[in-house]
Amino acid sequence: MKKRIAVGRLFHESHGYARPTMPESIAVVRGDKLIEDARGNGTTLGGIVDALTARHDVELLPISDSMIAPSGPIDHGFYVEQRCFWEDQLRRLEPDAVIIDLHGSMGTTEFEDAEGDFLAHIRAIAGENVVIGVGLDLHANITPAMLTAADICIACKQNPHDDYYDTGKRVVGLVFEVLAGRLHPVYTLAKARMITPGKLETHLGPLKEMHGRARAFERSSSTIVDISIYNAYRFGDYTDMGQAAVLLSNGLYPQAEEIVLQFAREFWERREEFRDELLTIGEALDAVAEKTDRLPRALADLGDRTLAGAPGDSTLILQAAINYARPLKGAMTVHDPETVAQAHSVGVGATVAMRLGGKMTPQYQPFDVEGVVRLINRADVKLFGPNFAGESAGIGDTALVEIDSRFQVIVTSKAGFIVDPNVFEFHGVPVSEQDFVVMKSQFHFNRNFNGLATSLYIATPGLAYYLPGVFAKRRARVWPDTDVRDDPIIAPQVLHR
């Protein structure tokens, strides 16, 4: 008989210091469209759906999909409505397994560990015999509640997240090992009371070495199924948050506590190595002006990264470029629903006096500037990838405004995923013809712009630029935001159902 497998996604990285994310800004997809949209896209859900549809022993049961751009905590009422919908569907469908794409750092306006609560409710409704599989982002704030509710709970291993899709496929494979009775999951978790100030790319040290050793441990014993290393989301404030290592074993593994403890201690001992080397806006523009190759520069606006939960409403790089000593051409996005509406009302070809951006982030002010409306758009913009391939950019209605005949500004009504060349190309702005384009991301755009642009990281102010002490922690006790006076290591826990 075919296995009945329920699938879905509730994916959000919640910035604890930004405005709450309200229901009207969240898309919910259900029914057959969930499966259609997920097929072949570069996400964990895409990997889950493709792996399941490739099998002949599966009846696929779509429940609900919300892929929400990083932003402030989710409105609690919306979250409860989604949870109740999942519960109702599970009661009706009675699946053999549930496989879910979650981020792992979702909070609501009332809950700090929304995924822990969500999975606990799923377990209570599904029952003890239903297998629950979860694919997480490696920036999750992993908790015992998640690990005890799910049978399979593993993270992607790369940042940028080039392996989301593969993670989804791997979760499916492990779920079927549990269904077959060949895998008896046991988790061992340890944490260091710290968050990383920077250096979060997994192809660079220290994380490169740590992930390399994790893969070596996995190869060393058939009992070790997975080691996930978690870099806690810096803009959250969670009880017992920290850099974490989780070992998934098939049954109890005697050395598991020692292994995860090694990783936790290494995080703490090497904590000063996790610092980025960044440019100022002026230094970045100098690098743009002095470039010797033909490739434009992709400027990562770290303070205003929508991929880290900031609103995306900064115009600081634009203002500096307008006033730069040498003429430059550039393209960027600015999240500003009011200016989008203004541009749509006056139409293409009109000159518009704008108070552009700066309406959501406390550190910014609107920029008074004139521009010519070149395009207005109400269509959805897709990401070409490979990162997030096939997903919606989630930027809502847009307008292209040209400023000073040199700067192409795509004004968006939603923050969205500013990680892909098609955000610009869709609006008739060729990336290759610019001196620079501005990314509202630090890592995730790199692979999408491979061969098209050279990346530069800029230490811009905003809600997504981490500085110790700026984002005050009320629950967490983590270096470098607080003075960790007691043991910096949270002792290993062995968790299983």
C-alpha positions in Angstrom: 0.0 0.0 0.0 1.1 3.6 -0.7 2.3 5.7 2.2 0.2 8.8 2.8 2.7 11.7 3.2 1.6 15.2 4.2 3.8 18.1 3.2 4.0 21.8 3.7 6.0 24.8 4.8 5.8 27.5 7.4 9.2 29.3 6.9 10.2 32.5 8.7 13.3 34.0 10.3 11.9 36.4 12.8 13.8 39.6 13.6 13.1 40.2 17.3 13.8 43.9 17.0 11.7 44.8 13.9 8.0 45.6 13.5 5.6 42.6 13.7 4.8 40.8 10.5 1.1 41.1 9.8 -1.2 38.7 8.0 -1.9 40.9 5.0 1.8 40.7 4.0 1.9 36.8 4.1 1.0 34.6 1.2 -0.6 31.2 1.9 -0.7 28.5 -0.8 -2.8 25.4 -0.4 -4.0 22.4 -2.4 -2.5 21.2 -5.7 -0.9 24.6 -6.3 1.5 23.9 -3.4 2.8 20.9 -5.2 2.9 22.6 -8.6 4.9 25.6 -7.2 7.3 23.5 -5.3 8.3 21.1 -8.1 11.9 21.8 -9.2 12.4 24.9 -7.1 15.6 25.4 -5.1 14.2 25.1 -1.6 13.9 22.5 1.0 10.2 22.1 0.1 11.2 21.7 -3.5 13.5 18.8 -2.6 10.8 17.2 -0.4 8.2 17.3 -3.1 10.5 16.1 -5.9 11.8 13.3 -3.8 8.3 12.1 -2.9 6.9 12.4 -6.4 9.8 10.3 -7.7 8.6 7.4 -5.6 5.8 5.0 -6.6 4.8 4.1 -3.1 3.6 7.6 -2.0 0.3 9.4 -1.9 1.2 13.1 -1.6 -1.0 15.2 0.6 -0.4 19.0 0.4 -1.4 20.9 3.5 -0.2 24.6 3.5 2.8 26.6 2.3 4.0 30.0 3.6 7.4 31.2 2.5 7.7 34.5 4.4 10.6 36.9 3.8 12.6 37.5 7.0 10.9 40.3 9.0 9.6 41.1 12.5 7.8 38.5 14.7 4.8 36.8 13.1 1.4 38.1 14.3 0.4 35.6 16.9 -3.2 35.3 15.7 -2.0 34.4 12.2 0.3 31.8 13.6 -2.5 30.2 15.7 -4.8 30.2 12.6 -2.1 28.3 10.6 -1.5 25.9 13.4 -5.2 25.1 13.7 -5.5 24.6 10.0 -2.6 22.1 10.1 -4.3 20.3 13.0 -7.6 20.1 11.2 -6.0 18.7 8.0 -4.0 16.1 9.9 -7.2 14.9 11.7 -8.9 14.6 8.3 -6.0 13.1 6.3 -4.6 10.7 8.9 -1.1 10.5 7.1 1.6 8.0 7.8 4.2 10.8 7.9 4.4 14.6 7.9 7.4 16.3 6.2 7.8 20.0 6.8 10.1 22.8 5.7 10.7 25.2 8.6 13.4 27.8 9.3 13.9 27.2 13.0 14.1 30.8 14.2 10.5 31.7 13.9 8.9 33.7 16.7 5.5 35.2 17.1 4.4 38.3 19.0 3.8 36.0 22.0 6.0 32.9 21.5 9.8 32.8 21.3 10.0 29.2 20.0 7.2 29.0 17.5 8.6 25.9 15.8 8.8 24.0 19.1 5.2 24.8 19.8 4.1 24.0 16.2 5.8 20.6 16.2 4.5 19.8 19.6 0.9 20.4 18.4 1.6 18.4 15.2 2.8 15.5 17.3 -0.2 15.7 19.6 -2.7 15.5 16.7 -0.8 13.1 14.5 -0.1 10.6 17.3 3.0 8.7 18.3 3.0 6.4 15.3 3.2 9.1 12.6 6.7 9.9 11.5 7.5 13.7 11.5 10.4 14.9 9.4 11.7 18.5 9.4 14.3 20.3 7.3 15.8 23.4 9.0 18.0 26.4 8.1 21.4 26.2 9.8 20.6 29.6 11.4 17.9 28.0 13.5 17.7 28.4 17.2 17.4 24.7 17.7 15.5 23.7 20.9 14.8 20.4 22.7 11.1 21.0 22.0 11.8 20.6 18.2 14.0 17.6 18.6 11.6 15.7 20.9 8.6 16.3 18.7 10.1 15.4 15.4 11.6 12.0 14.4 13.9 13.6 11.8 15.1 17.2 12.4 18.2 18.2 10.5 19.7 21.4 9.0 21.2 22.4 5.7 25.0 22.4 5.8 26.0 25.4 3.6 25.9 29.1 3.9 25.0 30.5 1.3 22.3 27.8 1.4 23.1 26.0 -1.8 21.9 22.7 -0.4 18.3 23.5 0.7 17.0 21.3 -2.1 19.4 18.4 -1.2 18.4 18.8 2.5 14.7 18.3 1.5 15.5 15.1 -0.4 17.6 13.8 2.5 14.8 14.4 5.0 12.5 12.3 2.8 15.1 9.5 2.7 15.5 9.5 6.5 11.8 9.6 7.1 11.4 6.4 5.0 14.2 4.8 7.0 12.2 5.4 10.1 9.0 4.1 8.5 10.8 1.0 7.5 12.0 0.4 11.1 15.7 0.7 10.1 16.3 4.0 11.8 15.7 4.7 15.5 16.5 8.5 15.9 18.4 9.7 19.0 19.6 13.4 19.2 22.4 14.7 21.3 22.6 18.5 21.6 25.1 20.9 23.1 25.4 24.7 22.9 27.9 27.5 23.6 26.5 30.7 25.1 27.5 32.9 22.2 26.4 34.3 18.9 28.9 35.0 16.1 29.6 38.6 15.2 30.4 37.6 11.7 32.3 35.0 9.5 29.2 32.9 8.9 30.1 31.6 5.4 30.7 27.8 5.6 33.4 27.8 2.9 35.6 30.1 5.1 37.2 29.5 8.5 36.4 28.7 11.2 33.2 27.1 10.0 34.9 25.4 7.1 37.0 23.4 9.4 34.1 22.6 11.8 31.9 21.4 9.0 34.7 19.4 7.6 35.2 17.5 10.9 31.4 17.0 11.1 31.4 15.2 7.8 34.4 13.2 8.8 32.6 12.0 12.0 29.6 11.0 9.9 31.8 8.9 7.7 33.5 7.3 10.7 30.6 5.4 12.0 27.4 4.0 10.4 25.6 4.8 13.7 26.1 8.6 13.1 23.4 9.6 10.7 23.9 13.4 10.7 25.7 16.3 12.5 24.0 19.6 12.1 25.9 22.8 13.2 23.6 25.7 14.0 24.7 29.4 14.0 22.0 31.0 16.1 20.2 33.9 14.4 21.8 37.1 15.8 18.7 39.2 15.8 16.7 36.9 17.9 16.4 36.9 21.7 15.8 33.3 22.9 16.2 31.5 26.2 19.3 29.3 26.1 20.2 30.4 22.6 23.7 29.8 21.3 25.9 28.1 18.8 24.9 24.5 18.7 25.8 21.1 17.5 23.3 18.3 17.2 24.2 14.7 16.5 21.6 12.3 15.1 22.4 8.7 15.8 20.7 5.4 15.0 20.0 4.4 18.6 22.2 5.6 21.4 25.8 6.4 20.5 28.3 6.3 23.4 30.6 9.0 22.1 27.8 11.4 21.0 28.0 13.7 24.1 31.8 14.0 23.7 31.5 14.9 20.0 28.9 17.7 20.4 30.8 19.0 23.4 33.9 19.3 21.3 32.0 21.5 18.8 30.4 23.7 21.5 33.8 24.2 23.2 35.5 25.0 19.8 32.9 27.7 19.1 33.7 29.3 22.5 37.5 29.0 22.2 37.5 30.5 18.7 34.8 33.1 19.3 37.1 36.1 18.5 37.8 34.6 15.0 34.1 35.2 14.0 34.5 38.8 12.9 33.9 40.1 9.4 36.2 42.4 7.5 33.9 45.0 5.9 34.0 48.2 3.8 32.4 51.6 4.5 30.1 52.9 1.8 32.8 55.3 0.6 35.4 52.5 0.4 32.9 50.4 -1.6 32.2 53.2 -4.1 36.0 53.7 -4.5 36.3 50.0 -5.3 33.5 50.4 -7.9 35.1 53.4 -9.5 38.5 51.7 -9.6 37.5 48.3 -10.9 39.7 47.0 -13.7 37.4 44.2 -15.0 34.1 44.6 -16.8 32.0 43.0 -14.1 29.7 45.3 -12.0 30.0 45.2 -8.2 27.3 43.7 -6.1 27.2 45.7 -3.0 25.8 43.9 0.0 23.9 46.4 2.1 24.4 44.6 5.5 22.4 47.0 7.6 19.3 46.8 5.5 19.3 43.1 4.5 15.8 41.9 3.9 17.3 38.4 4.0 18.1 39.1 7.7 14.8 40.7 8.6 15.4 44.4 7.9 12.7 46.3 6.0 14.9 47.1 3.0 14.0 50.9 3.0 17.6 52.4 3.1 18.7 54.9 0.5 22.1 55.5 2.1 24.1 53.9 -0.7 22.0 55.8 -3.3 22.6 59.1 -1.6 26.4 58.5 -1.4 26.5 57.4 -5.0 24.7 60.6 -6.2 27.2 62.7 -4.3 30.3 60.7 -5.3 33.1 62.6 -7.0 33.0 60.4 -10.1 29.9 59.6 -12.1 28.6 56.1 -11.5 25.7 54.0 -12.8 23.8 51.8 -10.4 20.6 49.9 -9.6 19.0 49.1 -6.3 15.7 48.3 -4.6 13.9 50.4 -2.0 11.0 49.1 0.0 8.5 52.0 0.1 4.8 51.2 -0.5 3.8 54.9 -0.5 6.2 55.8 -3.3 5.0 52.7 -5.3 1.4 54.0 -5.0 2.6 57.5 -6.0 4.4 56.2 -9.1 1.4 54.1 -10.1 -0.9 57.1 -9.8 1.1 59.4 -12.0 2.1 56.8 -14.6 5.0 56.0 -16.9 7.0 59.0 -18.1 6.0 61.3 -15.3 8.5 63.1 -13.1 7.8 62.5 -9.5 9.0 64.2 -6.4 9.5 61.5 -3.8 10.2 61.1 -0.1 11.9 57.9 -0.9 12.5 55.1 1.7 13.4 55.7 5.3 9.9 55.2 6.6 10.3 52.0 8.6 13.8 51.8 10.0 14.4 54.1 12.9 18.0 54.9 11.8 16.9 56.3 8.4 15.0 59.3 7.1 13.1 59.7 3.8 15.3 61.0 0.9 13.7 63.9 -0.9 14.6 63.4 -4.6 13.0 63.6 -8.0 12.9 60.8 -10.6 11.2 59.7 -13.8 8.8 56.8 -13.7 10.0 54.3 -16.3 7.8 51.2 -15.5 5.0 50.2 -13.2 4.4 46.6 -12.4 1.8 44.4 -10.7 3.1 41.0 -11.8 4.9 38.6 -9.6 8.7 38.4 -10.0 10.3 35.0 -9.9 13.8 34.2 -8.8 16.0 32.4 -11.3 18.4 31.0 -8.8 20.1 28.6 -8.3 19.5 29.8 -4.7 15.7 30.0 -4.2 15.1 29.1 -7.9 11.5 29.2 -8.8 10.4 31.0 -5.7 8.6 34.4 -5.8 10.7 37.4 -5.0 7.8 38.5 -2.8 8.2 42.2 -3.6 4.6 43.0 -4.4 3.7 45.8 -6.7 6.7 47.7 -8.0 7.8 50.8 -9.9 11.0 51.6 -11.7 12.1 55.1 -11.1 15.2 56.6 -12.8 17.1 59.2 -10.8 19.6 61.7 -12.4 19.6 59.6 -15.6 22.1 57.2 -13.9 20.4 55.3 -11.1 17.6 52.7 -11.6 15.6 52.4 -8.4 13.1 49.6 -8.2 10.6 50.7 -5.5 8.8 47.7 -3.9 5.6 47.4 -1.9 7.0 44.4 0.1 10.5 43.7 1.4 11.0 40.4 -0.4 14.0 38.4 -1.4 16.5 40.7 -3.0 19.0 38.0 -4.0 18.6 37.5 -7.7 19.5 39.1 -11.1 15.9 38.7 -12.3 14.8 41.3 -9.7 16.6 43.8 -12.0 16.3 42.1 -15.4 12.5 41.7 -15.0 12.2 45.5 -14.7 14.4 46.1 -17.8 17.5 46.9 -15.9 20.4 44.8 -17.3 22.9 44.0 -14.5 25.8 44.0 -17.0 25.2 47.6 -17.9 25.6 48.9 -14.3 28.7 49.9 -12.3 27.0 48.4 -9.3 23.8 46.8 -8.0 22.8 46.8 -4.3 21.8 43.5 -2.6 19.7 43.3 0.5 21.5 40.2 1.5 25.0 39.1 2.6 25.5 35.6 1.4 22.5 34.2 -0.5 22.9 36.3 -3.7 26.5 35.2 -4.4 25.8 32.0 -6.3 23.0 33.7 -8.3 25.4 36.4 -9.4 28.3 34.1 -10.2 30.0 35.4 -13.3 27.7 38.4 -13.4 29.1 40.6 -10.6 31.8 40.7 -7.9 30.6 40.9 -4.3 31.6 43.6 -1.8 30.3 43.6 1.8 29.4 47.0 3.3 29.1 47.9 7.0 25.9 50.0 6.7 23.8 51.0 9.6 20.4 49.4 10.1 18.4 46.7 11.7 20.5 43.9 10.1 24.0 45.1 11.0 25.0 43.4 14.1 27.0 45.3 16.7 27.4 43.9 20.3 25.0 45.6 22.7 22.9 47.3 20.1 20.2 44.6 20.1 19.7 44.2 23.8 19.0 40.7 25.0 16.3 40.2 27.6 16.1 36.4 27.6 19.4 35.3 26.2 22.8 35.3 28.0 25.2 35.2 25.1 28.6 36.6 24.3 29.4 39.3 23.0 26.1 41.0 24.1 26.3 39.9 27.7 29.1 39.0 30.1 28.9 35.2 30.4 30.1 34.7 33.9 29.0 31.1 34.5 29.9 28.1 32.4 29.8 29.2 28.7 28.8 25.7 27.6 25.2 24.4 27.9 25.7 20.7 28.9 24.9 18.0 26.3 21.3 16.7 26.3 20.3 13.3 24.9 16.8 13.5 23.4 14.6 10.9 21.8 11.0 9.9 21.6 
